[in-house]
Amino acid sequence: MTANFPIETEVCVVGGGPAGSSIARRLALLGHNVCLIEQATFPRPHIGESLPPSIIQVFELLGVRSLIEAAGFLRSNRARVRWSSTDNSWQSHPGESGFQVDRGRFDQLLLEAAKEVGVRVLQPARVSPPQRQGQYQWLVPVRSSDRHYTIKTRFLVDATGKHSPLSGKKQRYSAATLALYGYWKNTSFHGVESRVEAGANEWFWGAYLPNGTFNAAVFLDKQRYAQIGGDRQKFYEDILAKTTLFPDCLQGKLETPVQICDASSYFTTNPIGLDFIRVGEAALSIDPLSSQGVQVAMMSAFTGSIAVHTILTQPDSTDAAIAFYRDRQRETVVGNQKTAAQFYAEQDIYPATSFWQSRAHKPPIQNLTEWQLNTSLFNLNTRIQLSPAAKLMLAPVIQGNLIEKVKALHHPGLDRPVAYLGNVVIASLLEELVAGQTVLELMQKWSKQQTLPICWQLLQWFWSQHILVPLCP
Ligand SMILES: Cc1cc2nc3c(=O)[nH]c(=O)nc-3n(C[C@H](O)[C@H](O)[C@H](O)COP(=O)(O)OP(=O)(O)OC[C@H]3O[C@@H](n4cnc5c(N)ncnc54)[C@H](O)[C@@H]3O)c2cc1C
């Protein structure tokens, strides 16, 4: 091993999966000096090959849509689903098709796109735990096959994915789940659509990949797998044989040994600080049932890039940037937990064994009366006021490529503080309101700022959300 090579950079990204490459590319485009380190030689295999159509919006935000669309991955807007007694087995999504990708190639394309805009990439090279050196400076030890490097950096991005020891303490927020999966050749399936099926104490997912193999995965309780012992492949093939949508696999040949990995959902409680950020699965993972892991990882890279850019260029807005990123991460966890639980609760082909019950927790419904839509009518002479539960307070929001604090509406019935409706700044409208004014008087004031149809729409929205309420007698 030769001498230690020093490298200085403003931002050091550890990990070249979809999250790492995306944040590195964005930060380079925003004018930062970025170095990325990836331990594997690409293309390397990776689970997570089914990407829903909703990811296209994220590709657009990151400027990689045409690159991915030109790559020739499989596309389908249909899935075969056997989950509930009301399913008719085929589910089609109107609009654009999703993708089934070879993750080796997909991740390589994203990393190349980062290189093209000036990101310096060390690969294959492995990072050991970085050390803080005084304020806002990290020393990152890196080892490649023939060299040691020490990278001195102002900002550290942890994009090391699920299994990295660098990624700090994590909290699980789902039942402990394992995935067993294998790649099959020469199966007798027709069509490229993905397949999802409920089992008695497990669920199955499968899809063709661009190289013609079929990935079939089964998701089950960690504890159950610990108890079976014995032959993993036999166990896997036996449960596939009992399914309706997957037995055709068994007509083909298993190309790889059956692989096993953790598929539980978790998050880190510390996703961002003054000089570091965690993106992608280094920060949180979601239930694979949604097939949105890559989308969520790339979206966290997008919001993360804005938070980092703000911290590096507008130090006065650092608190806002940190709060903004933390809030988006929390919303992702809460939203995913709720959606996954609803989906597990819809399974009604098999009895609700502990496998299904432990995943179908009904989310607690808080303040039900606050959350119901207000459908009572008002007329132009109704005297109104701002709900006592509504407050106008500063909240961090994205403004271009930065995060700033602006006045936003906080209300227990809203998922998050709202600063704009369309392009309308709502604080300035609500500040016009004097308790006891009639609806007509308020509309006259607002119509000096906005057209009447817009004023009317805004009024209806504030009313339905219980933000404007009848004046208390
Ligand atoms: C069973 C299963 C099925 C899934 N199915 C889907 C699906 O169908 N669709 C979907 O969208 N998502 C799916 N996911 C989730 C998806 O795989 C992840 O969300 C996605 O890969 C996260 O991307 P990432 O960039 O955060 O991490 P990764 O893609 O894991 O990238 C992390 C990178 O960091 C590198 N690295 C780690 N440590 C170091 C180090 N010390 N030094 C240098 N480099 C390092 C690794 O080599 C790796 O390349 C699934 C997950 C599981 C477990």
The ligand as a Gaussian input file, in Angstrom:
#p B3LYP/6-31G(d) Opt

LIG

0 1
 C      -36.439000      -6.925000      -0.742000
 C      -36.485000      -5.500000      -1.230000
 C      -37.206000      -5.191000      -2.375000
 C      -37.226000      -3.869000      -2.844000
 N      -37.945000      -3.579000      -3.966000
 C      -38.009000      -2.314000      -4.417000
 C      -38.729000      -1.992000      -5.604000
 O      -39.317000      -2.857000      -6.240000
 N      -38.738000      -0.692000      -6.027000
 C      -38.065000       0.287000      -5.350000
 O      -38.111000       1.459000      -5.773000
 N      -37.347000       0.017000      -4.244000
 C      -37.296000      -1.254000      -3.758000
 N      -36.545000      -1.530000      -2.653000
 C      -35.794000      -0.441000      -2.012000
 C      -34.551000       0.009000      -2.813000
 O      -33.712000      -1.067000      -3.030000
 C      -33.817000       1.099000      -2.042000
 O      -34.750000       2.052000      -1.627000
 C      -32.747000       1.857000      -2.835000
 O      -31.776000       0.990000      -3.329000
 C      -32.097000       2.907000      -1.928000
 O      -31.098000       3.615000      -2.636000
 P      -29.849000       4.264000      -1.859000
 O      -29.104000       5.044000      -2.866000
 O      -30.311000       4.933000      -0.629000
 O      -28.991000       3.006000      -1.345000
 P      -28.245000       1.886000      -2.203000
 O      -28.878000       1.716000      -3.525000
 O      -28.154000       0.691000      -1.331000
 O      -26.792000       2.507000      -2.433000
 C      -25.845000       2.637000      -1.394000
 C      -24.444000       2.564000      -2.004000
 O      -23.486000       2.907000      -0.992000
 C      -22.343000       2.110000      -1.184000
 N      -21.617000       2.052000       0.110000
 C      -22.091000       1.565000       1.284000
 N      -21.147000       1.688000       2.247000
 C      -20.076000       2.272000       1.660000
 C      -18.778000       2.654000       2.142000
 N      -18.408000       2.466000       3.410000
 N      -17.900000       3.229000       1.267000
 C      -18.264000       3.441000      -0.030000
 N      -19.472000       3.080000      -0.537000
 C      -20.363000       2.515000       0.302000
 C      -22.921000       0.753000      -1.616000
 O      -21.968000      -0.026000      -2.309000
 C      -24.096000       1.172000      -2.501000
 O      -23.754000       1.225000      -3.883000
 C      -36.518000      -2.845000      -2.146000
 C      -35.792000      -3.162000      -0.994000
 C      -35.784000      -4.470000      -0.531000
 C      -34.996000      -4.789000       0.719000

